Amino acid sequence: MIRKIWLAIVMVGGLVALDIYTKNWATDVLHHGFTIEGVGGIPLTLAYNQGIAFGLPLPSAGRWIIIVATVIVLYVLSGMFLKADARDWGRLMPVQLVGAGAIGNLIDRVRWDRGVVDFIGPVDLGVMHWPIFNVADMAITTGAVFLALSLLREDAALALAEKQRTLEMDGTVN
């Protein structure tokens, strides 16, 4: 358990530090609303997201609603982390990614009312422009996808085990 917690401190702490560093860099170097070409041609545009994912708007008290919701999510993620087996990296890594991203964006929401600092993008996908995002958003998105896959895999394994138990009880499997 101690090793699992130390590894989480390093991973989550490292991602939060990287998020803070890159957001500080963006606010120091980029001009709000103007796009420059970054490394590999990736556009960089400083934006302050006062809404939720993809810039969806919030009501006037939305900032505080998101802060409280984020704290609740972090509590749930902590429980998932603590309950997960130390060898279940398919569960531990996604939980840490989502948690680190949530903390990174929570810091922006708590420190000022301008919103979350976003600066990567918009990225032209050919059929649409992907909204402007940050390191925390990448961690949340990646972690959420892998956490969903982990939960689906667990549900499928439980369903299979239940089916096997039912067949054994019926005497159709020896």
N, CA and C of each residue as an Amber inpcrd file, in Angstrom:
protein
   522
   0.8370000  -1.2050000   0.0000000   0.0000000   0.0000000   0.0000000
   0.8730000   1.2580000   0.0000000   1.9330000   1.2550000   0.7950000
   2.8070000   2.4280000   0.8770000   3.4540000   2.7080000  -0.4810000
   3.9180000   1.6500000  -1.1550000   4.5470000   1.8170000  -2.4710000
   3.5360000   2.3860000  -3.4700000   2.3200000   1.8790000  -3.4350000
   1.2590000   2.3430000  -4.3320000   1.0050000   3.8410000  -4.1040000
   0.9620000   4.2520000  -2.8680000   0.7010000   5.6600000  -2.5510000
   1.8760000   6.5370000  -2.9790000   3.1020000   6.0940000  -2.7430000
   4.2680000   6.8890000  -3.1510000   4.3220000   7.0500000  -4.6680000
   4.0360000   5.9800000  -5.3980000   4.0200000   6.0780000  -6.8580000
   2.9390000   7.0500000  -7.3270000   1.8030000   7.0440000  -6.6520000
   0.7250000   7.9760000  -7.0000000   1.1350000   9.4160000  -6.7090000
   1.8050000   9.6240000  -5.5880000   2.2640000  10.9790000  -5.2530000
   3.2090000  11.4900000  -6.3330000   4.1120000  10.6200000  -6.7810000
   5.0660000  11.0190000  -7.8170000   4.3430000  11.3090000  -9.1340000
   3.4480000  10.3990000  -9.5430000   2.7670000  10.5770000 -10.8330000
   1.8200000  11.7760000 -10.8100000   0.9520000  11.8170000  -9.8170000
  -0.0110000  12.9200000  -9.7350000   0.7250000  14.2440000  -9.5250000
   1.6910000  14.2360000  -8.6190000   2.4680000  15.4560000  -8.3730000
   3.1990000  15.9270000  -9.6140000   3.7810000  14.9860000 -10.3600000
   4.4920000  15.3480000 -11.5900000   3.5700000  15.9350000 -12.6410000
   2.4110000  15.3330000 -12.8240000   1.4540000  15.8520000 -13.8100000
   0.8990000  17.2150000 -13.4050000   0.6050000  17.3790000 -12.1270000
   0.1050000  18.6770000 -11.6580000   1.1930000  19.7420000 -11.8370000
   2.4410000  19.4010000 -11.5100000   3.5500000  20.3430000 -11.6800000
   3.7200000  20.7220000 -13.1560000   3.6530000  19.7150000 -14.0430000
   3.7680000  19.9890000 -15.4810000   2.6190000  20.8770000 -15.9510000
   1.4180000  20.6160000 -15.4640000   0.2560000  21.4270000 -15.8340000
   0.4460000  22.8770000 -15.3760000   0.8570000  23.0590000 -14.1400000
   1.0720000  24.4170000 -13.6130000   2.1640000  25.1300000 -14.4080000
   3.2660000  24.4240000 -14.6540000   4.3850000  25.0220000 -15.3870000
   3.9440000  25.4570000 -16.7810000   3.2530000  24.5750000 -17.5080000
   2.8640000  24.9150000 -18.8810000   1.8230000  26.0300000 -18.9100000
   0.9320000  26.0520000 -17.9450000  -0.0530000  27.1400000 -17.8940000
   0.6210000  28.4690000 -17.5700000   1.5900000  28.4580000 -16.6520000
   2.3410000  29.6860000 -16.3500000   3.1130000  30.1520000 -17.5780000
   3.7310000  29.1920000 -18.2880000   4.4520000  29.5380000 -19.5120000
   3.4910000  30.1940000 -20.4950000   2.3340000  29.5860000 -20.6790000
   1.3610000  30.1060000 -21.6480000   0.9180000  31.5210000 -21.2930000
   0.6370000  31.7710000 -20.0170000   0.1790000  33.1170000 -19.6370000
   1.3100000  34.1450000 -19.7350000   2.5680000  33.6960000 -19.6070000
   3.7060000  34.6160000 -19.7260000   4.0750000  34.9160000 -21.1790000
   3.9110000  33.9480000 -22.0760000   4.4250000  34.0570000 -23.4430000
   3.3500000  34.3730000 -24.4730000   2.1800000  33.7930000 -24.3220000
   1.1380000  33.9480000 -25.3310000   0.2540000  35.1510000 -25.0380000
  -0.3320000  35.6950000 -26.1060000  -1.2770000  36.8010000 -25.9650000
  -2.6860000  36.2510000 -26.1430000  -3.5700000  36.6090000 -25.2280000
  -4.9360000  36.0930000 -25.2170000  -5.6020000  36.2460000 -26.5850000
  -6.0670000  35.1110000 -27.1140000  -6.8320000  35.1320000 -28.3520000
  -6.0090000  35.0770000 -29.6270000  -4.6800000  35.2190000 -29.5570000
  -3.8410000  35.1770000 -30.7500000  -3.1670000  33.8190000 -30.8490000
  -3.1790000  33.2490000 -32.0290000  -2.6210000  31.9170000 -32.2440000
  -1.2200000  32.0230000 -32.8370000  -0.3060000  31.2060000 -32.2990000
   1.0340000  31.0690000 -32.8750000   1.2570000  29.5870000 -33.1860000
   2.2440000  29.3160000 -34.0320000   2.5570000  27.9270000 -34.3490000
   3.5690000  27.4100000 -33.3400000   3.2330000  26.3060000 -32.7110000
   4.1130000  25.6960000 -31.7230000   4.9350000  24.5770000 -32.3270000
   5.5350000  23.7830000 -31.4850000   6.3520000  22.6600000 -31.8930000
   5.5260000  21.6880000 -32.7320000   6.0840000  21.2670000 -33.8720000
   5.3830000  20.3250000 -34.7400000   4.1740000  20.9270000 -35.4320000
   4.0890000  22.2440000 -35.4640000   2.9720000  22.9010000 -36.1290000
   1.6960000  22.9550000 -35.3110000   1.7630000  22.5150000 -34.0570000
   0.5660000  22.5520000 -33.2020000   0.2710000  24.0070000 -32.8380000
  -0.9450000  24.4560000 -33.1060000  -1.2800000  25.8420000 -32.7730000
  -1.3900000  26.0480000 -31.2640000  -0.9250000  27.2050000 -30.8250000
  -1.0070000  27.5820000 -29.4150000  -1.7960000  28.8810000 -29.3170000
  -2.8700000  28.8570000 -28.5360000  -3.7540000  30.0120000 -28.3910000
  -4.1490000  30.1260000 -26.9280000  -3.7890000  31.2090000 -26.2820000
  -4.1570000  31.4090000 -24.8770000  -5.6440000  31.7190000 -24.7720000
  -6.3250000  30.9490000 -23.9380000  -7.7540000  31.1600000 -23.7000000
  -8.0480000  30.8410000 -22.2370000  -9.0570000  31.4820000 -21.7050000
  -9.4970000  31.2180000 -20.3350000 -10.8860000  30.6070000 -20.4000000
 -10.9850000  29.3590000 -20.0080000 -12.2450000  28.6240000 -20.0860000
 -12.9900000  28.7570000 -18.7580000 -14.0450000  29.5450000 -18.7530000
 -14.8540000  29.7070000 -17.5540000 -15.9760000  28.6830000 -17.4960000
 -16.1220000  27.9100000 -18.5360000 -17.1610000  26.8910000 -18.5800000
 -16.6190000  25.5400000 -18.1490000 -17.2670000  24.5090000 -18.6610000
 -16.8200000  23.1530000 -18.3710000 -16.1750000  22.5980000 -19.6370000
 -16.1570000  21.3150000 -19.8090000 -15.4980000  20.6890000 -20.9440000
 -15.9120000  21.3290000 -22.2620000 -14.9420000  21.5420000 -23.1290000
 -15.1420000  22.1110000 -24.4550000 -15.7660000  23.5030000 -24.4160000
 -15.5840000  24.2150000 -23.3010000 -16.0700000  25.5840000 -23.1930000
 -17.5620000  25.7240000 -23.0250000 -18.2580000  24.6370000 -22.6900000
 -19.6970000  24.7450000 -22.4640000 -19.9430000  25.7060000 -21.3120000
 -20.8910000  26.6240000 -21.4620000 -21.1000000  27.6560000 -20.4450000
 -21.7120000  27.1180000 -19.1540000 -21.5040000  27.8890000 -18.0920000
 -22.0530000  27.5710000 -16.7710000 -22.9540000  28.7080000 -16.3100000
 -23.8680000  28.4400000 -15.3780000 -24.6460000  29.5350000 -14.7890000
 -23.7210000  30.4140000 -13.9340000 -24.2320000  31.5040000 -13.4010000
 -23.3970000  32.4620000 -12.6780000 -22.6420000  31.8440000 -11.4980000
 -23.2400000  30.9190000 -10.7830000 -22.5650000  30.2630000  -9.6480000
 -21.8020000  29.0230000 -10.0990000 -21.6500000  28.8500000 -11.4090000
 -21.0530000  27.6480000 -11.9650000 -19.6480000  27.3550000 -11.4900000
 -18.8520000  28.3960000 -11.3120000 -17.4760000  28.1860000 -10.8470000
 -17.4790000  27.4260000  -9.5280000 -18.3120000  27.8100000  -8.6060000
 -18.3530000  27.1750000  -7.2910000 -18.9910000  25.7960000  -7.3550000
 -19.9330000  25.6220000  -8.2580000 -20.5260000  24.2930000  -8.4560000
 -19.4540000  23.3310000  -8.9610000 -18.6520000  23.7780000  -9.9240000
 -17.5840000  22.9370000 -10.4740000 -16.5230000  22.6540000  -9.4170000
 -16.1960000  23.6220000  -8.5830000 -15.2120000  23.4030000  -7.5150000
 -15.7050000  22.3130000  -6.5640000 -16.9520000  22.4130000  -6.1210000
 -17.5140000  21.4030000  -5.2130000 -17.5930000  20.0470000  -5.9130000
 -18.0490000  20.0350000  -7.1580000 -18.1490000  18.7760000  -7.9070000
 -16.7770000  18.1330000  -8.0790000 -15.7560000  18.9420000  -8.3180000
 -14.3990000  18.4190000  -8.4760000 -13.9020000  17.7910000  -7.1810000
 -14.1770000  18.4160000  -6.0600000 -13.7780000  17.8510000  -4.7660000
 -14.4850000  16.5120000  -4.5440000 -15.7500000  16.4200000  -4.9040000
 -16.4870000  15.1540000  -4.7700000 -15.8760000  14.0930000  -5.6830000
 -15.5690000  14.4540000  -6.9130000 -14.9450000  13.5160000  -7.8510000
 -13.5980000  13.0360000  -7.3030000 -12.8060000  13.9420000  -6.7600000
 -11.5070000  13.5560000  -6.1970000 -11.6870000  12.5970000  -5.0170000
 -12.7280000  12.7910000  -4.2290000 -13.0230000  11.8820000  -3.1200000
 -13.3580000  10.4780000  -3.6520000 -14.2050000  10.4240000  -4.6700000
 -14.5870000   9.1360000  -5.2680000 -13.3580000   8.4600000  -5.8950000
 -12.5550000   9.2220000  -6.6210000 -11.3430000   8.6680000  -7.2250000
 -10.3830000   8.1420000  -6.1640000 -10.2720000   8.8540000  -5.0480000
  -9.4020000   8.3910000  -3.9530000  -9.8770000   7.0410000  -3.4290000
 -11.1860000   6.8960000  -3.2730000 -11.7370000   5.6160000  -2.8260000
 -11.4500000   4.5060000  -3.8170000 -11.6160000   4.7980000  -5.1130000
 -11.3140000   3.7980000  -6.1390000  -9.8400000   3.4080000  -6.0930000
  -8.9940000   4.4050000  -5.9090000  -7.5550000   4.1570000  -5.8530000
  -7.2000000   3.2700000  -4.6610000  -7.7260000   3.6120000  -3.5080000
  -7.3920000   2.8570000  -2.2980000  -7.9240000   1.4210000  -2.3540000
  -9.0790000   1.2130000  -2.9890000  -9.6660000  -0.1270000  -3.0810000
  -8.9960000  -0.9930000  -4.1450000  -8.3630000  -0.3770000  -5.1270000
  -7.7640000  -1.1350000  -6.2240000  -6.5430000  -1.9100000  -5.7350000
  -6.3920000  -3.0920000  -6.2820000  -5.2270000  -3.9180000  -5.9870000
  -3.9720000  -3.1940000  -6.4720000  -2.9020000  -3.3060000  -5.7240000
  -1.6540000  -2.6130000  -6.0560000  -1.0940000  -3.0270000  -7.4110000
  -1.4980000  -4.1830000  -7.9210000  -1.0180000  -4.6570000  -9.2240000
  -1.9670000  -4.3080000 -10.3610000  -3.0880000  -3.6970000 -10.0680000
  -4.0960000  -3.3820000 -11.0860000  -3.8200000  -2.0180000 -11.7170000
  -2.7710000  -1.9830000 -12.5350000  -2.4090000  -0.7060000 -13.1590000
  -3.4230000  -0.2610000 -14.1900000  -4.2580000  -1.1950000 -14.6630000
  -5.3370000  -0.8260000 -15.5680000  -6.3920000   0.0240000 -14.8800000
  -6.4210000   0.0130000 -13.5630000  -7.3280000   0.8420000 -12.7740000
  -6.5710000   2.0060000 -12.1380000  -5.3790000   1.7130000 -11.5960000
  -4.6370000   2.7400000 -10.8620000  -4.1790000   3.9020000 -11.7480000
  -3.6260000   3.5980000 -12.9140000  -3.1220000   4.6620000 -13.7860000
  -4.2340000   5.6010000 -14.2510000  -5.3580000   5.0780000 -14.7510000
  -6.4240000   5.9960000 -15.1680000  -6.9560000   6.8630000 -14.0240000
  -7.1020000   6.2790000 -12.8460000  -7.5870000   7.0480000 -11.6940000
  -6.6050000   8.1720000 -11.3760000  -5.3160000   7.8760000 -11.4530000
  -4.3080000   8.9000000 -11.1840000  -4.3160000   9.9840000 -12.2610000
  -4.4860000   9.6000000 -13.5230000  -4.5420000  10.5850000 -14.5980000
  -5.7280000  11.5320000 -14.4250000  -6.9070000  10.9640000 -14.1910000
  -8.0990000  11.8070000 -14.0090000  -7.9280000  12.6990000 -12.7810000
  -7.4200000  12.1230000 -11.6970000  -7.2140000  12.9010000 -10.4790000
  -6.2340000  14.0400000 -10.6730000  -5.1180000  13.7630000 -11.3380000
  -4.1180000  14.8130000 -11.5800000  -4.7070000  15.9320000 -12.4330000
  -5.4240000  15.5660000 -13.4780000  -6.0440000  16.5860000 -14.3270000
  -7.0830000  17.4030000 -13.5760000  -7.8760000  16.7280000 -12.7560000
  -8.8890000  17.4350000 -11.9680000  -8.2380000  18.4240000 -11.0080000
  -7.1470000  18.0110000 -10.3750000  -6.4330000  18.9090000  -9.4550000
  -5.8600000  20.0980000 -10.2240000  -5.2500000  19.8290000 -11.3820000
  -4.6720000  20.9180000 -12.1730000  -5.6930000  21.9770000 -12.5360000
  -6.8590000  21.5550000 -13.0220000  -7.8890000  22.5320000 -13.3820000
  -8.5560000  23.1460000 -12.1560000  -8.6430000  22.3820000 -11.0670000
  -9.2010000  22.9180000  -9.8220000  -8.3570000  24.0850000  -9.3070000
  -7.0500000  23.9630000  -9.4300000  -6.1560000  25.0410000  -8.9800000
  -6.5100000  26.3440000  -9.6870000  -6.7280000  26.2970000 -11.0010000
  -7.1100000  27.5080000 -11.7440000  -8.4470000  28.0540000 -11.2720000
  -9.4120000  27.1790000 -11.0600000 -10.7470000  27.6420000 -10.6620000
 -10.7390000  28.2850000  -9.2750000  -9.8790000  27.7610000  -8.3880000
  -9.8070000  28.3090000  -7.0380000  -9.0240000  29.6200000  -7.0170000
  -7.9600000  29.7100000  -7.7950000  -7.0620000  30.8710000  -7.6920000
  -7.5980000  32.1420000  -8.3200000  -8.4650000  32.0240000  -9.3080000
  -9.0260000  33.2370000  -9.9090000 -10.3290000  32.9440000 -10.6300000
 -11.0510000  34.0060000 -10.9700000 -12.3350000  33.8230000 -11.6400000
 -12.2220000  33.9290000 -13.1580000 -11.0010000  34.0320000 -13.6960000
 -10.8160000  34.1020000 -15.1580000 -11.1340000  32.7720000 -15.8310000
 -11.0110000  31.6820000 -15.0870000 -11.2670000  30.3590000 -15.6460000
  -9.9960000  29.5460000 -15.7510000 -10.1210000  28.4070000 -16.3610000
  -9.0020000  27.4920000 -16.5400000  -8.1740000  27.9580000 -17.7290000
  -6.8580000  27.9690000 -17.5600000  -5.9610000  28.3630000 -18.6340000
  -5.8640000  27.2250000 -19.6510000  -6.2510000  27.5150000 -20.8870000
  -6.1080000  26.5850000 -22.0010000  -5.1780000  27.2370000 -23.0130000
  -4.4020000  26.4340000 -23.7390000  -3.4650000  27.0520000 -24.6890000
  -3.0620000  26.1600000 -25.8610000  -3.4380000  24.8970000 -25.8750000
  -3.0600000  24.0070000 -26.9770000  -4.2480000  23.9240000 -27.9330000
  -4.0610000  24.3970000 -29.1500000  -5.1210000  24.3360000 -30.1400000
  -5.5840000  25.7200000 -30.5500000  -6.6400000  25.8130000 -31.3040000
  -7.4830000  24.7150000 -31.7520000  -6.7790000  23.8820000 -32.8240000
  -7.0250000  22.5790000 -32.7840000  -6.3820000  21.6470000 -33.6980000
  -7.3640000  21.3090000 -34.8230000  -6.9190000  21.5170000 -36.0620000
  -7.7490000  21.2260000 -37.2270000  -7.7150000  19.7250000 -37.5110000
  -8.8430000  19.0620000 -37.3170000  -8.9460000  17.6210000 -37.5610000
  -9.4570000  17.3110000 -38.9650000  -9.5870000  18.3330000 -39.7760000
 -10.0830000  18.1320000 -41.1390000 -11.5890000  18.3010000 -41.2390000
 -12.3140000  17.6770000 -40.3230000 -13.7770000  17.7860000 -40.3310000
 -14.2760000  18.7650000 -39.2780000 -13.3960000  19.0990000 -38.3370000
 -13.7570000  20.0440000 -37.2750000 -12.4790000  20.5440000 -36.6090000
 -12.6100000  21.5940000 -35.8350000 -11.4950000  22.0910000 -35.0340000
 -11.6770000  21.6060000 -33.6010000 -10.6690000  20.8770000 -33.0860000
 -10.7210000  20.4170000 -31.7000000 -10.5060000  21.6350000 -30.8070000
 -11.3100000  21.7980000 -29.7630000 -11.2080000  22.9850000 -28.9030000
  -9.8380000  23.1130000 -28.2240000  -9.5590000  24.2970000 -27.7470000
  -8.3040000  24.5870000 -27.0510000  -8.3150000  23.8580000 -25.7080000
  -7.1720000  23.2810000 -25.3310000  -7.0890000  22.4770000 -24.1160000
  -5.7420000  22.6710000 -23.4340000  -5.4780000  21.8930000 -22.3850000
  -4.2310000  21.9960000 -21.6290000  -3.7700000  20.6080000 -21.1840000
  -2.6770000  20.5430000 -20.4560000  -2.1290000  19.2700000 -19.9860000
  -3.1330000  18.5490000 -19.0780000  -3.7910000  19.2740000 -18.1870000
  -4.7770000  18.6630000 -17.2910000  -5.9140000  18.0280000 -18.0880000
  -6.3670000  18.7170000 -19.1290000  -7.4420000  18.1770000 -19.9690000
  -7.0050000  16.8840000 -20.6570000  -5.7410000  16.8360000 -21.1090000
  -5.2320000  15.6090000 -21.7470000  -5.2210000  14.4600000 -20.7450000
  -4.8120000  14.7520000 -19.5020000  -4.7720000  13.7070000 -18.4690000
  -6.1840000  13.2170000 -18.1500000  -7.1220000  14.1350000 -18.0100000
  -8.5090000  13.7550000 -17.7060000  -9.0920000  12.9090000 -18.8360000
  -8.9290000  13.3440000 -20.0630000  -9.5070000  12.6340000 -21.2050000
  -8.9040000  11.2390000 -21.3540000  -7.5850000  11.1670000 -21.3270000
  -6.9110000   9.8710000 -21.4560000  -7.3030000   8.9520000 -20.3050000
  -7.2520000   9.4760000 -19.0830000  -7.6120000   8.6770000 -17.9160000
  -9.0560000   8.2080000 -17.9520000  -9.9580000   9.0890000 -18.3700000
 -11.3840000   8.7210000 -18.4170000 -11.6370000   7.6000000 -19.4210000
 -10.9830000   7.6660000 -20.5790000 -11.1610000   6.6160000 -21.5840000
 -10.6640000   5.2820000 -21.0310000  -9.4630000   5.2730000 -20.4590000
  -8.9100000   4.0220000 -19.9370000  -9.6480000   3.5270000 -18.6960000
 -10.1650000   4.4500000 -17.8770000 -10.9610000   4.0400000 -16.7210000
 -12.2660000   3.3960000 -17.1840000 -12.8950000   3.9730000 -18.1980000
 -14.1270000   3.3780000 -18.7390000 -13.8500000   1.9770000 -19.2760000
 -12.7430000   1.8180000 -19.9930000 -12.3830000   0.4930000 -20.5080000
 -12.1290000  -0.4910000 -19.3670000 -11.4830000  -0.0260000 -18.3120000
 -11.2150000  -0.8720000 -17.1490000 -12.5180000  -1.3080000 -16.4850000
 -13.4380000  -0.3820000 -16.3350000 -14.7240000  -0.7000000 -15.7060000
 -15.5470000  -1.6390000 -16.5840000 -15.5130000  -1.4240000 -17.8950000
 -16.2310000  -2.3150000 -18.8110000 -15.6410000  -3.7220000 -18.7740000
 -14.3190000  -3.8090000 -18.7360000 -13.6570000  -5.1100000 -18.6560000
 -14.0440000  -5.8210000 -17.3660000 -14.0960000  -5.0670000 -16.2750000
 -14.4850000  -5.6460000 -14.9850000 -15.9380000  -6.1330000 -15.0200000
 -16.8230000  -5.3210000 -15.6070000 -18.2360000  -5.7230000 -15.7150000
 -18.3770000  -6.9880000 -16.5500000 -17.6350000  -7.0830000 -17.6410000
 -17.7120000  -8.2770000 -18.5000000 -17.2120000  -9.4980000 -17.7420000
 -16.1390000  -9.3430000 -16.9710000 -15.6040000 -10.4720000 -16.1950000
 -16.6000000 -10.9010000 -15.1180000 -17.2460000  -9.9490000 -14.4690000
 -18.2530000 -10.2830000 -13.4540000 -19.4520000 -10.9920000 -14.0780000
 -19.8890000 -10.5250000 -15.2390000 -21.0200000 -11.1640000 -15.9200000
 -20.6750000 -12.5920000 -16.3260000 -19.4610000 -12.7850000 -16.8070000
 -19.0270000 -14.1290000 -17.1950000 -18.9520000 -15.0470000 -15.9790000
 -18.4280000 -14.5420000 -14.8740000 -18.3360000 -15.3370000 -13.6490000
 -19.7330000 -15.6970000 -13.1330000 -20.6600000 -14.7460000 -13.2120000
 -22.0350000 -14.9990000 -12.7650000 -22.7010000 -16.0520000 -13.6560000
 -22.4680000 -15.9680000 -14.9450000 -23.0360000 -16.9490000 -15.8640000
 -22.4610000 -18.3400000 -15.5550000 -21.1630000 -18.4010000 -15.3000000
 -20.5130000 -19.6680000 -14.9670000 -21.0950000 -20.2470000 -13.6690000
 -21.2940000 -19.3900000 -12.6660000 -21.8820000 -19.8280000 -11.3930000
 -23.2920000 -20.3700000 -11.5970000 -24.0820000 -19.6880000 -12.4080000
 -25.4520000 -20.1200000 -12.6850000 -25.4590000 -21.4720000 -13.3730000
 -24.5830000 -21.6500000 -14.3440000 -24.5110000 -22.9300000 -15.0440000
 -24.0760000 -24.0490000 -14.0920000 -23.1580000 -23.7570000 -13.2070000
 -22.7110000 -24.7640000 -12.2420000 -23.8280000 -25.1340000 -11.2760000
 -24.6230000 -24.1490000 -10.8600000 -25.7270000 -24.4100000  -9.9290000
 -26.8210000 -25.2420000 -10.5960000 -27.0180000 -25.0090000 -11.8940000
 -28.0120000 -25.7680000 -12.6410000 -27.5280000 -27.1780000 -12.9450000
 -26.2570000 -27.4230000 -12.7420000 -25.6920000 -28.7390000 -13.0030000
 -25.3650000 -28.9890000 -14.4480000 -25.3590000 -27.9160000 -15.2730000
 -25.0550000 -28.1010000 -16.6900000 -23.5600000 -28.0750000 -16.9640000
 -22.7570000 -27.6730000 -15.9780000 -21.3040000 -27.6410000 -16.1280000
 -20.7070000 -28.4900000 -15.0060000 -19.8150000 -29.3850000 -15.3370000
 -19.1670000 -30.2350000 -14.3270000 -17.7830000 -29.7330000 -14.0250000
